[in-house]
């Protein structure tokens, strides 16, 4: 949103600057041209009074020099006839005719008329740049005109002489005079336009920040709430719409906290109701006397009581654990496997099941709480006993890698026809007594470390549940890595597949 506002502001301001700066620049250029030709007209007007009085070359040269434009001004005076000088010759002939023959006087008079009637030559003062045709056209039209010449333009101004002839004053206007100040004005316009664009972009960016920051805080608060940080709240600031969204988010977070608190209280109450039947069960187990079955029953009752106590304490805890275990936390997976197999192996012998444990002879540290791993193993092994026939073999393998620990629980039962449905919480496998919550417990335990849980076929012919526990907290590897690891594990187990599964309680 922030960059969108900046781009819109940049585009709009640029269009406005172009729409005003380009016409204004053209007007400035025309004004400079008009100013240059106005100065030329004033220079030509300064010479006009002198031309109306005299046409003497020397006097006109002084006038042109005093105008300060002797290098760029020229005066073109046309040739004049000698009509006055003819009249003088006639008078002289009459005077001489009184003492001489008329023909002689007439001859003298004719001679004098010929000399006075000869036309005087045209006078040009200064350097001529315009063509003769342009000058003649101005004399004929009787009005000023401009024409293009090399390096600029010329102003041709007609001036009437005392003799009735039309002189032409030519003023040269160089190109530099026409464009004088135009480049500077254009540079100023460009600088003002750039400043307007930069200013509008800066204002749009500040407005974008004012809108984007509250939205980012809202997103961060949603992520924190999704990660289980129930104290996440969003400050109410920014535009009115975002303020309303922040208020709605905070209200929703409060409702979530209240709902979770109610759920915990309900779970604690329901768990506490189990204490009465557990007390009766414990008293009945105590009256069974001695024997392996009685001992196992009492052990199971004690374990059940501990689990109920754990559920009550966890349900009443107002700060649920949502973060991964830190350095040094966790448990020894091999020890937990040995402990839980010690419990389930006794039941396996009673039902005639062959069982095997591999990889639990050395310590294997994992970032999982001991109770969580034990609950996961109990859920998987309980499913083996619950959903397979008596006498069905099972095995637990523990593999320790550089970045992950893999726990395999496999059996020789009929398998799971739809693994995806079995992994969905609450769907179960379609058999009586199956809710699917056991696999969900295992999945949440693995995903808390960045790992995952997958269901496949085991080498025993039944189901294989693979728990991938990530040690570095990163995402679990791709599926091809899982298949490769399973393939390698199968190769390692091939030599042992033909052998009988160990029925003793000792660990290999």
C-alpha positions in Angstrom: 0.0 0.0 0.0 2.8 2.4 0.8 4.5 2.0 -2.5 1.2 2.2 -4.3 0.5 5.6 -2.7 4.0 6.8 -3.7 3.6 5.6 -7.3 0.2 7.3 -7.6 1.5 10.5 -6.1 4.5 10.4 -8.4 2.4 9.9 -11.5 -0.2 12.5 -10.7 2.4 15.2 -9.7 4.5 14.5 -12.8 1.4 14.9 -15.0 0.5 18.2 -13.3 4.0 19.5 -13.6 4.2 18.6 -17.3 0.8 20.1 -18.0 1.8 23.4 -16.5 5.6 23.6 -17.1 5.5 22.8 -20.9 3.0 25.6 -21.8 4.7 28.0 -19.5 8.1 27.2 -21.1 6.7 28.0 -24.5 5.2 31.2 -23.3 8.5 32.2 -21.8 10.2 31.6 -25.2 7.6 33.7 -27.0 8.1 36.5 -24.5 11.8 36.5 -25.0 11.3 36.7 -28.8 8.9 39.6 -28.4 11.3 41.4 -26.1 14.1 41.1 -28.6 12.0 42.5 -31.5 10.6 45.2 -29.4 14.2 46.4 -28.7 14.9 46.3 -32.4 11.8 48.4 -33.1 13.0 51.0 -30.6 16.4 51.2 -32.2 14.8 51.6 -35.7 12.5 54.3 -34.3 15.6 56.2 -33.0 16.9 56.7 -36.5 13.5 57.6 -38.1 13.6 61.4 -37.1 17.0 61.9 -38.6 15.9 60.3 -41.9 12.9 62.6 -42.1 15.2 65.6 -41.9 18.3 64.7 -43.9 19.7 62.0 -46.1 23.3 63.0 -45.8 25.5 59.9 -45.4 27.9 61.3 -42.8 25.1 62.6 -40.6 23.2 59.4 -40.8 26.3 57.4 -39.9 26.7 59.5 -36.8 23.0 58.9 -35.9 23.4 55.2 -36.4 26.6 55.1 -34.3 24.9 57.2 -31.5 22.0 54.6 -31.4 24.6 52.0 -30.4 23.7 49.6 -33.1 26.1 50.4 -35.8 27.1 46.7 -36.1 23.6 45.4 -36.4 21.8 48.3 -38.1 21.6 49.2 -41.7 19.8 52.1 -43.5 18.8 51.7 -47.2 17.9 55.0 -48.9 16.6 54.8 -52.5 17.8 56.9 -55.4 16.1 60.3 -55.9 15.4 62.4 -59.1 16.6 66.1 -59.8 13.3 67.9 -60.5 14.4 71.1 -58.7 17.6 71.4 -60.6 15.6 71.4 -63.9 13.6 74.4 -62.9 16.8 76.3 -62.1 18.2 75.6 -65.6 15.1 77.2 -67.2 15.5 80.5 -65.4 19.1 80.7 -66.4 18.2 80.1 -70.0 15.7 83.0 -69.9 18.2 85.4 -68.6 20.7 84.6 -71.2 18.0 84.7 -73.9 17.6 88.5 -73.4 21.0 89.1 -74.9 21.3 85.9 -77.1 19.3 83.8 -79.4 16.6 81.8 -78.0 17.9 78.7 -79.5 21.2 79.3 -77.7 19.4 79.9 -74.5 17.4 77.0 -75.2 20.5 75.0 -75.8 22.0 76.2 -72.5 18.8 75.5 -70.7 18.6 72.0 -72.2 22.2 71.3 -71.1 21.4 72.5 -67.6 18.3 70.4 -67.4 20.1 67.3 -68.4 22.7 67.8 -65.6 20.1 68.5 -62.9 17.7 65.8 -64.0 20.2 62.9 -63.7 19.1 60.6 -60.8 21.3 60.5 -57.6 22.6 56.9 -56.6 21.0 54.9 -53.7 22.6 55.1 -50.3 23.3 52.1 -48.1 24.7 52.6 -44.6 25.8 49.6 -42.6 25.9 45.9 -43.4 23.0 44.6 -45.4 21.8 41.1 -44.3 18.3 41.0 -45.8 17.9 40.4 -49.5 17.0 43.2 -52.0 13.7 41.5 -52.7 12.7 41.7 -49.0 13.7 45.4 -48.8 11.7 46.2 -52.0 8.7 44.3 -50.6 8.8 46.4 -47.4 9.0 49.7 -49.4 6.0 48.5 -51.5 3.9 47.4 -48.5 4.9 50.3 -46.3 4.8 48.3 -43.1 7.5 46.6 -40.9 8.4 43.0 -41.5 10.8 40.4 -40.2 12.8 37.9 -42.2 15.1 35.0 -41.3 18.8 35.4 -42.0 22.0 33.5 -41.1 22.5 33.5 -37.4 19.1 35.2 -36.5 16.5 37.5 -37.9 16.2 41.1 -39.2 13.5 43.7 -38.6 12.8 45.8 -41.7 11.2 49.2 -40.7 10.0 51.5 -43.5 10.6 55.3 -42.9 9.2 58.1 -45.1 11.8 60.7 -46.3 11.1 64.4 -46.9 11.3 63.8 -50.6 8.5 61.3 -50.4 10.6 58.3 -51.0 10.6 55.3 -48.6 13.8 54.4 -46.8 14.2 51.1 -44.9 15.9 50.7 -41.6 17.3 47.1 -41.1 18.0 46.0 -37.5 19.7 42.6 -37.0 18.4 40.5 -34.1 20.8 37.6 -33.4 19.5 34.2 -32.2 21.1 34.7 -28.8 19.0 37.8 -28.2 15.8 35.8 -29.1 16.7 33.0 -26.6 18.2 35.3 -23.9 17.1 34.0 -20.5 15.0 31.2 -21.9 17.3 28.4 -20.8 17.6 29.8 -17.4 13.8 30.1 -17.1 13.4 26.5 -18.3 16.0 25.3 -15.7 14.1 27.1 -12.9 10.9 25.5 -14.1 12.5 22.1 -14.1 13.9 22.6 -10.6 10.5 23.7 -9.3 8.8 20.7 -11.0 11.4 18.3 -9.5 10.9 19.9 -6.1 7.2 19.5 -6.4 7.5 15.9 -7.4 10.0 15.1 -4.6 7.8 16.9 -2.0 4.6 15.1 -3.1 6.4 11.7 -3.0 7.7 12.5 0.5 4.2 13.5 1.7 2.7 10.4 0.1 5.4 8.2 1.7 4.6 9.7 5.2 0.9 9.1 4.6 1.7 5.6 3.5 3.7 4.9 6.6 0.9 6.2 8.7 -1.4 3.7 7.1 0.9 0.8 6.6 2.4 0.7 10.1 -0.9 0.0 11.9 -1.7 -2.6 9.3 1.7 -4.3 9.9 1.1 -4.3 13.6 -2.3 -5.9 13.0 -0.7 -8.6 10.9 2.0 -9.2 13.6 -0.6 -9.4 16.3 -2.5 -12.0 14.3 0.6 -14.0 13.8 1.5 -13.9 17.5 -2.0 -14.9 18.4 -1.8 -17.8 16.0 1.4 -18.9 17.5 -0.3 -19.1 20.9 0.8 -15.8 22.4 -2.5 -15.0 24.0 -1.3 -11.7 25.4 -0.8 -10.3 21.9 -2.7 -7.0 21.4 -2.7 -4.3 18.8 -2.4 -0.5 19.6 -5.4 1.5 18.4 -3.9 4.0 16.0 -3.9 5.1 12.4 -6.8 5.9 10.1 -10.3 5.3 11.4 -10.7 2.0 9.5 -7.6 0.5 10.9 -8.5 1.8 14.4 -11.8 -0.1 14.1 -9.9 -3.2 12.9 -7.5 -3.0 15.9 -10.4 -2.7 18.3 -12.1 -5.7 16.7 -8.9 -7.7 16.9 -8.3 -6.9 20.5 -11.9 -7.9 21.3 -11.5 -11.1 19.4 -8.2 -11.9 21.3 -10.0 -11.3 24.6 -12.8 -13.7 23.6 -10.2 -16.3 22.6 -8.5 -16.1 26.0 -11.8 -16.3 27.7 -12.9 -19.3 25.7 -9.6 -21.1 26.3 -9.9 -20.4 30.0 -13.4 -21.8 30.0 -12.2 -24.9 28.1 -9.4 -25.5 30.6 -11.8 -25.2 33.5 -14.1 -27.7 31.8 -11.3 -30.1 31.1 -10.1 -29.8 34.7 -13.6 -30.4 36.0 -14.2 -33.4 33.8 -10.9 -34.9 34.7 -11.6 -34.4 38.4 -14.7 -36.4 38.1 -12.6 -39.4 37.2 -11.1 -39.4 40.7 -14.1 -41.2 42.2 -14.1 -44.2 39.9 -10.3 -44.3 40.0 -10.5 -44.5 43.8 -12.9 -47.4 43.6 -10.7 -49.1 41.0 -7.6 -48.6 43.1 -9.3 -50.2 46.1 -10.5 -53.1 44.0 -7.0 -53.6 42.6 -5.5 -53.6 46.1 -7.9 -56.5 47.1 -6.7 -58.7 44.2 -3.9 -60.0 46.2 -0.5 -61.0 44.8 0.4 -62.2 41.3 1.5 -60.7 38.0 -2.0 -59.8 36.9 -2.8 -58.0 40.1 0.5 -56.2 40.0 -0.1 -55.1 36.4 -3.5 -53.9 37.3 -2.2 -51.8 40.3 0.5 -50.4 38.1 -2.0 -49.4 35.4 -4.3 -47.7 38.0 -1.3 -45.7 39.4 -0.4 -44.7 35.9 -3.9 -43.6 35.2 -4.1 -41.6 38.4 -0.8 -39.8 37.4 -2.2 -39.0 34.0 -5.4 -37.6 35.5 -3.4 -35.4 37.8 -1.3 -34.2 34.9 -4.4 -33.4 32.9 -5.8 -31.4 35.8 -2.6 -29.4 36.3 -2.2 -28.7 32.6 -5.8 -27.7 32.2 -5.6 -25.1 35.0 -2.3 -23.7 33.7 -3.1 -20.2 32.4 0.1 -20.2 30.2 0.0 -23.0 27.7 3.3 -24.0 26.2 3.5 -22.9 22.6 7.2 -22.4 22.0 9.8 -25.1 21.2 12.0 -26.4 23.9 15.2 -24.4 24.4 18.8 -25.6 24.5 19.3 -28.3 27.2 15.6 -29.1 27.5 14.0 -32.3 26.4 14.6 -35.9 27.3 16.5 -39.1 26.4 14.4 -40.8 23.8 16.2 -44.1 24.3 15.4 -44.1 28.0 11.7 -43.3 27.4 11.5 -46.1 24.8 13.0 -48.6 27.1 10.7 -47.6 29.9 7.5 -47.7 27.9 8.5 -51.0 26.2 9.1 -52.4 29.7 5.4 -51.8 30.4 4.0 -52.9 27.0 6.2 -56.0 26.7 4.4 -57.5 29.7 1.1 -57.2 28.0 2.7 -58.5 24.8 3.8 -61.7 26.5 0.3 -62.2 27.9 -1.2 -61.9 24.3 1.6 -64.0 22.7 3.0 -61.1 20.7 6.5 -61.0 19.4 8.2 -57.7 19.8 11.5 -56.0 19.2 13.3 -52.8 20.2 16.3 -51.5 18.2 18.5 -48.4 18.6 17.6 -47.7 22.2 20.9 -48.9 23.7 22.6 -45.5 23.5 21.4 -42.0 24.8 19.4 -40.0 22.2 18.6 -36.5 23.2 15.5 -34.8 21.7 13.9 -31.4 22.3 10.6 -33.0 23.5 9.3 -33.3 27.1 9.5 -36.8 28.6 5.8 -36.9 29.2 5.0 -35.9 25.6 7.2 -38.6 24.1 5.8 -41.2 26.6 2.2 -40.2 25.7 3.0 -40.5 22.0 4.5 -44.0 22.4 1.7 -45.1 24.6 -0.8 -43.8 21.9 0.9 -45.7 19.1 1.5 -49.0 21.0 -2.0 -48.8 22.5 -3.4 -48.6 18.9 -1.3 -51.8 18.1 -2.9 -53.7 20.9 -6.3 -52.3 20.3 -6.6 -52.7 16.5 -4.6 -55.9 15.8 -5.3 -59.4 16.7 -3.6 -61.2 19.6 -0.3 -62.7 18.6 0.5 -59.9 16.1 4.1 -58.9 16.2 5.3 -55.3 16.6 8.6 -53.4 16.8 10.0 -50.0 17.9 13.1 -48.7 16.1 15.0 -45.6 17.2 17.3 -43.9 14.6 19.6 -41.1 15.6 20.7 -38.8 12.7 22.7 -35.5 12.5 19.7 -33.2 12.4 16.7 -35.5 13.3 15.7 -38.5 15.3 13.3 -41.0 13.8 11.0 -43.2 15.9 9.4 -46.1 14.0 6.5 -48.1 15.4 5.5 -51.0 13.1 3.3 -54.0 13.4 2.3 -57.1 11.4 -1.4 -56.4 11.3 -3.8 -55.7 8.5 -2.6 -52.1 8.0 -4.5 -48.8 7.7 -6.5 -48.5 4.5 -6.7 -44.7 4.5 -3.7 -43.1 6.3 -4.9 -39.6 5.5 -8.2 -40.1 7.2 -6.4 -41.7 10.2 -4.2 -38.6 10.6 -7.3 -36.3 10.6 -8.2 -35.4 14.2 -11.4 -37.0 15.4 -12.0 -39.3 12.3 -10.3 -42.4 13.6 -9.9 -45.6 11.5 -13.6 -46.5 11.3 -13.4 -49.2 14.0 -15.1 -49.2 17.4 -13.2 -47.3 20.0 -11.1 -45.2 17.6 -11.3 -41.5 17.8 -8.1 -40.5 16.0 -6.9 -38.4 18.9 -4.0 -40.7 19.6 -2.4 -40.0 16.2 -3.2 -36.3 16.7 -1.2 -36.3 19.9 1.8 -37.8 18.1 1.5 -35.3 15.2 1.4 -32.3 17.5 4.4 -33.6 19.4 6.4 -34.0 16.2 5.3 -30.7 14.7 6.4 -28.8 17.8 10.0 -29.6 16.8 9.5 -28.9 13.1 9.1 -32.5 12.3 6.1 -34.6 11.1 4.3 -37.9 11.2 3.7 -40.2 8.3 2.0 -43.6 7.9 3.1 -46.3 5.6 3.6 -50.0 5.2 6.1 -51.8 7.4 8.4 -54.7 6.6 6.4 -56.8 9.0 3.5 -56.5 6.6 1.2 -54.1 8.6 1.4 -50.4 9.5 4.5 -48.3 10.0 4.2 -45.0 11.8 7.2 -42.8 11.4 7.8 -40.0 13.8 10.3 -37.4 12.5 11.7 -35.3 15.4 13.7 -32.4 14.1 16.7 -31.5 16.3 17.4 -28.0 14.9 13.8 -26.8 14.8 13.7 -26.4 11.0 11.1 -27.7 8.7 10.9 -31.4 8.0 12.6 -32.7 4.9 10.7 -33.5 1.7 8.9 -36.8 1.2 11.6 -38.2 -1.0 14.0 -38.0 2.0 11.5 -40.1 4.0 11.2 -42.7 1.4 15.0 -42.8 1.1 15.4 -43.2 4.8 12.7 -45.9 4.9 14.4 -47.7 2.0 17.8 -47.6 3.9 16.1 -48.9 7.0 14.6 -51.7 5.1 18.0 -52.6 3.7 19.5 -52.6 7.2 16.7 -54.8 8.5 16.7 -57.2 5.6 19.3 -59.6 7.2 17.3 -59.6 10.4 13.9 -60.0 8.7 14.3 -63.8 8.4 15.2 -64.1 12.1 12.6 -64.5 14.8 11.6 -61.5 16.6 13.0 -61.3 20.1 10.5 -62.1 22.8 12.7 -61.3 25.7 12.5 -58.1 27.6 16.2 -57.4 27.3 17.1 -54.6 24.9 19.4 -55.4 21.9 
